[in-house]
Amino acid sequence: MSASNGTSANRFLIWGGKGWVAGHLKELLEKQGKEVSSTTVRMEDVAGVAKVLDEIKPTHVLNAAGCTGRPNVDWCEDNKEQTVRSNVIGTLTLADQCAQRGIHCTIFATGCIYQYDEKHPMGGAGFKEEDAPNFVGSFYSMTKGHVEPILASYNNVLILRLRMPVSDDLHPRNFVTKISKYDRVVDIPNSNTILHDLLPGSILLAEHNNTGVYNFTNPGAISHNEVLALFKEIVRPNYTWKNFSLEEQSKVIKAGRSNCKLDTDKLVSKLKEYNYEVPEVHDAYRQCFERMKAAGVQ
């Protein structure tokens, strides 16, 4: 009956039930034959959270809720109270309510709390899990960077830092969908999270009751131009795009954007213990676009 060996004793509850990542998680768990429920109860609603936890009695909560803004993080600049309510108060409330009941809580967080600096230049070393956040260019990132060390103090919490997540379809939330629709894109290497490769790893980490912080991206960094060149080569041969500089970009966005590479050594070595490997980001994108093409995506 041990919850650490992936037996049917596990009962998963996904927070953020109608969300994009939540939907992928639910589909994955169902395919694996796991017991899974989802909820759309607001995380900051203490009584509502307690009621759902006591009714469903999960062994594992997967928190894929939170506030990223629509259509992007610029929204958070104009809706700061709502952003705090969700990303700070809500996330802490859910983690705390889980802790009081001995429930493991996985938080799908963000790695958009860093920007390249002298110690971590483009093409150089990535940011490790213990590095202090150095990017406060957006209110969204500021809230995420502040709440993470508080969450990490809970011994039931696993924090997974995603960046620029990508699915095998052209869903509006997909990073590729977003940049393919921009008039112009900046060409800077970044860590990316290909959901097909990483989400199975999140289930493994949760089932083995891992806690603490993990950079949750494919190894390496890939530039926007490299992504779009692969997209053009494999999925949409007639696709074209233009670049612009960070200075030019700053004139058309309210909030700054994080650009960084995350170090994935901790994640890769931990998942290897469970015989699970995460492909390097360039290989992962090629495989992702091949899956898109095979599914008829254009």
C-alpha positions as CSV (number, residue, x, y, z in Angstrom):
1,M,0.0,0.0,0.0
2,S,3.0,2.3,0.1
3,A,2.4,5.6,-1.7
4,S,6.0,5.6,-2.8
5,N,5.9,2.8,-5.3
6,G,3.2,3.9,-7.7
7,T,0.5,1.5,-6.4
8,S,-3.2,2.0,-6.7
9,A,-3.1,3.4,-3.1
10,N,-2.4,6.8,-4.6
11,R,-5.3,9.1,-5.2
12,F,-4.5,12.3,-7.2
13,L,-6.4,15.6,-7.0
14,I,-5.6,18.2,-9.6
15,W,-6.1,21.9,-8.7
16,G,-6.9,24.2,-11.6
17,G,-9.2,21.6,-13.2
18,K,-10.1,23.5,-16.4
19,G,-6.6,24.7,-17.0
20,W,-4.2,23.7,-19.9
21,V,-1.5,21.9,-17.9
22,A,-4.2,20.4,-15.6
23,G,-5.9,18.9,-18.6
24,H,-2.7,17.3,-19.7
25,L,-2.0,15.9,-16.3
26,K,-5.5,14.4,-16.0
27,E,-5.3,12.7,-19.4
28,L,-1.8,11.3,-18.5
29,L,-2.9,10.0,-15.1
30,E,-6.0,8.4,-16.6
31,K,-3.9,6.7,-19.3
32,Q,-1.7,5.3,-16.5
33,G,-4.8,3.9,-14.8
34,K,-4.4,6.1,-11.8
35,E,-7.3,7.4,-9.6
36,V,-7.6,11.1,-10.4
37,S,-10.1,13.9,-9.7
38,S,-9.9,17.6,-10.4
39,T,-11.3,20.7,-8.9
40,T,-11.8,24.4,-9.8
41,V,-12.3,25.6,-6.2
42,R,-10.3,28.8,-5.6
43,M,-7.1,28.1,-3.7
44,E,-7.5,31.2,-1.5
45,D,-10.9,29.9,-0.3
46,V,-9.7,28.2,2.9
47,A,-13.1,26.6,3.7
48,G,-13.6,25.5,0.1
49,V,-10.1,24.0,0.0
50,A,-10.5,22.2,3.3
51,K,-13.9,20.8,2.2
52,V,-12.6,19.3,-1.1
53,L,-9.5,17.8,0.6
54,D,-11.7,16.2,3.3
55,E,-14.2,14.9,0.8
56,I,-11.8,13.4,-1.8
57,K,-9.0,12.5,0.7
58,P,-6.2,12.6,-1.9
59,T,-2.7,11.2,-1.2
60,H,-1.3,13.6,-3.7
61,V,-2.4,17.1,-4.8
62,L,-1.1,18.5,-8.1
63,N,-1.4,22.3,-8.1
64,A,-1.6,23.5,-11.7
65,A,-3.7,26.5,-10.9
66,G,-2.5,30.1,-10.4
67,C,-2.5,33.3,-12.4
68,T,-0.4,33.8,-15.4
69,G,-2.6,36.5,-17.0
70,R,-4.5,36.6,-20.2
71,P,-3.3,36.8,-22.9
72,N,0.1,37.1,-21.1
73,V,1.8,38.4,-18.0
74,D,1.1,42.0,-18.9
75,W,-2.4,41.4,-17.4
76,C,-0.8,40.9,-14.0
77,E,0.6,44.5,-14.0
78,D,-2.9,45.9,-14.0
79,N,-4.5,43.2,-11.7
80,K,-2.0,43.0,-8.8
81,E,-4.4,42.2,-6.0
82,Q,-5.9,39.3,-8.0
83,T,-2.4,38.1,-8.9
84,V,-1.3,38.1,-5.2
85,R,-4.5,36.4,-4.1
86,S,-3.9,33.5,-6.5
87,N,-0.1,33.2,-6.8
88,V,0.7,34.0,-3.2
89,I,-2.2,33.6,-0.8
90,G,-3.9,30.8,-2.8
91,T,-0.8,28.7,-3.4
92,L,0.3,29.0,0.3
93,T,-3.2,28.2,1.5
94,L,-3.4,25.0,-0.5
95,A,0.1,23.9,0.5
96,D,-0.7,24.6,4.1
97,Q,-4.0,22.8,4.1
98,C,-2.3,19.8,2.5
99,A,0.5,19.9,5.1
100,Q,-2.1,19.8,7.9
101,R,-3.5,16.6,6.5
102,G,-0.2,14.9,5.5
103,I,-1.0,15.2,1.8
104,H,1.9,15.5,-0.7
105,C,1.5,18.7,-2.7
106,T,3.2,19.3,-6.1
107,I,3.3,22.8,-7.4
108,F,3.7,23.6,-11.0
109,A,5.7,26.8,-10.6
110,T,7.8,28.9,-12.9
111,G,11.5,29.3,-13.7
112,C,10.8,32.9,-15.0
113,I,12.5,34.3,-11.9
114,Y,15.9,34.7,-13.4
115,Q,17.7,36.7,-16.1
116,Y,21.1,36.2,-17.6
117,D,23.9,37.9,-15.6
118,E,27.7,37.9,-15.3
119,K,27.8,34.5,-13.6
120,H,25.1,33.0,-15.9
121,P,25.7,34.5,-19.3
122,M,24.1,33.3,-22.5
123,G,25.8,30.0,-23.5
124,G,27.2,29.6,-20.0
125,A,26.2,28.0,-16.7
126,G,22.5,27.7,-15.9
127,F,20.8,28.8,-12.8
128,K,20.6,26.2,-10.1
129,E,17.7,25.5,-7.8
130,E,19.4,27.3,-4.8
131,D,20.3,30.5,-6.7
132,A,18.4,33.5,-5.5
133,P,15.9,35.0,-8.0
134,N,17.4,38.0,-9.8
135,F,14.5,38.9,-12.2
136,V,11.8,41.3,-10.9
137,G,11.0,42.8,-14.3
138,S,7.3,41.7,-14.1
139,F,4.9,41.6,-11.2
140,Y,4.1,38.0,-12.0
141,S,7.7,37.0,-11.6
142,M,8.2,39.0,-8.5
143,T,5.3,37.3,-6.8
144,K,6.5,33.8,-7.9
145,G,10.1,34.5,-6.7
146,H,9.0,35.7,-3.3
147,V,6.6,32.9,-2.5
148,E,8.8,30.0,-3.6
149,P,11.2,30.0,-0.6
150,I,8.3,30.2,1.8
151,L,6.6,27.2,0.0
152,A,9.9,25.3,0.1
153,S,9.9,25.4,3.9
154,Y,6.9,23.0,3.9
155,N,8.2,19.4,4.1
156,N,5.2,18.1,2.0
157,V,5.8,20.4,-1.0
158,L,7.5,19.6,-4.4
159,I,8.1,22.7,-6.5
160,L,8.6,22.2,-10.2
161,R,9.8,25.2,-12.2
162,L,8.5,25.2,-15.7
163,R,9.5,27.6,-18.5
164,M,7.8,28.4,-21.7
165,P,5.7,25.2,-21.8
166,V,5.0,23.5,-25.1
167,S,2.4,20.9,-25.9
168,D,2.1,18.6,-29.0
169,D,-0.8,20.7,-30.4
170,L,-1.1,24.4,-31.2
171,H,-3.2,25.2,-28.1
172,P,-3.3,29.0,-27.4
173,R,-1.3,28.6,-24.2
174,N,1.5,26.7,-26.0
175,F,4.7,28.7,-26.2
176,V,5.1,27.9,-29.9
177,T,1.6,29.0,-30.7
178,K,2.3,32.3,-28.9
179,I,5.6,33.1,-30.6
180,S,4.4,31.9,-34.1
181,K,1.6,34.6,-33.9
182,Y,3.8,37.5,-32.9
183,D,4.7,40.1,-35.5
184,R,8.3,39.9,-34.3
185,V,10.2,37.8,-31.8
186,V,13.4,38.3,-29.8
187,D,16.1,35.7,-30.6
188,I,17.5,34.7,-27.2
189,P,18.3,31.2,-25.9
190,N,16.0,30.0,-23.1
191,S,15.1,26.8,-21.2
192,N,11.8,25.3,-22.3
193,T,9.5,22.6,-20.9
194,I,8.1,20.1,-23.5
195,L,5.1,18.8,-21.6
196,H,5.2,15.4,-23.3
197,D,8.7,14.8,-21.8
198,L,8.3,16.4,-18.4
199,L,4.8,15.7,-17.1
200,P,5.4,11.9,-16.8
201,G,8.5,12.9,-14.7
202,S,6.3,15.0,-12.4
203,I,4.1,12.0,-11.6
204,L,7.2,9.9,-10.8
205,L,8.6,12.6,-8.5
206,A,5.2,13.0,-6.8
207,E,4.6,9.2,-6.4
208,H,8.1,8.8,-4.8
209,N,7.2,11.7,-2.5
210,N,10.1,13.9,-3.5
211,T,10.0,17.4,-2.0
212,G,12.0,20.6,-2.5
213,V,12.7,22.6,-5.7
214,Y,13.5,21.2,-9.2
215,N,14.2,23.1,-12.4
216,F,11.6,21.4,-14.6
217,T,12.8,21.9,-18.2
218,N,14.4,19.9,-20.9
219,P,18.2,20.1,-20.6
220,G,19.9,22.9,-22.5
221,A,18.6,26.2,-24.0
222,I,17.1,27.0,-27.4
223,S,16.6,30.3,-29.1
224,H,13.3,31.5,-30.5
225,N,14.8,31.4,-34.0
226,E,15.9,27.8,-33.6
227,V,12.4,26.8,-32.4
228,L,10.7,28.6,-35.3
229,A,13.2,27.2,-37.9
230,L,12.4,23.6,-36.7
231,F,8.7,24.5,-36.8
232,K,9.0,25.7,-40.4
233,E,11.1,22.7,-41.4
234,I,8.8,20.1,-40.0
235,V,5.3,21.5,-39.5
236,R,4.6,24.6,-41.6
237,P,7.0,25.0,-44.6
238,N,5.6,28.4,-45.7
239,Y,6.0,30.0,-42.2
240,T,8.0,33.2,-42.0
241,W,8.9,35.5,-39.1
242,K,10.9,38.6,-38.2
243,N,13.1,39.5,-35.2
244,F,13.4,42.6,-33.1
245,S,15.7,43.6,-30.2
246,L,15.0,43.6,-26.5
247,E,14.9,47.4,-26.7
248,E,12.3,47.3,-29.4
249,Q,10.3,44.6,-27.6
250,S,10.2,46.7,-24.4
251,K,8.3,49.4,-26.2
252,V,5.3,47.1,-26.9
253,I,5.0,45.2,-23.6
254,K,4.1,46.4,-20.1
255,A,6.1,43.8,-18.2
256,G,9.7,42.6,-18.8
257,R,10.2,39.0,-19.9
258,S,12.6,36.6,-18.2
259,N,15.4,35.1,-20.4
260,C,17.5,32.4,-18.8
261,K,18.9,28.9,-18.8
262,L,18.1,26.6,-15.9
263,D,20.5,23.9,-14.7
264,T,18.7,20.6,-14.9
265,D,21.4,18.3,-13.4
266,K,19.3,17.7,-10.2
267,L,16.2,16.8,-12.2
268,V,18.0,14.5,-14.7
269,S,19.9,12.6,-12.0
270,K,16.8,12.1,-9.8
271,L,14.6,10.9,-12.8
272,K,17.4,8.5,-13.8
273,E,16.9,6.8,-10.4
274,Y,13.4,5.9,-11.8
275,N,14.8,4.9,-15.2
276,Y,13.3,8.0,-16.8
277,E,15.2,10.2,-19.2
278,V,14.4,13.7,-20.4
279,P,15.7,14.6,-24.0
280,E,17.9,17.6,-24.7
281,V,15.8,20.6,-25.7
282,H,16.8,20.6,-29.5
283,D,16.1,16.9,-29.8
284,A,12.9,17.3,-27.8
285,Y,11.6,20.0,-30.1
286,R,12.3,18.0,-33.2
287,Q,10.4,15.0,-31.7
288,C,7.6,17.3,-30.6
289,F,7.2,18.8,-34.1
290,E,7.4,15.3,-35.7
291,R,4.5,14.3,-33.4
292,M,2.6,17.4,-34.4
293,K,3.1,16.6,-38.1
294,A,2.0,13.0,-37.6
295,A,-1.2,14.2,-35.9
296,G,-2.0,16.5,-38.9
297,V,-1.2,19.8,-37.2
298,Q,-0.4,22.6,-39.6
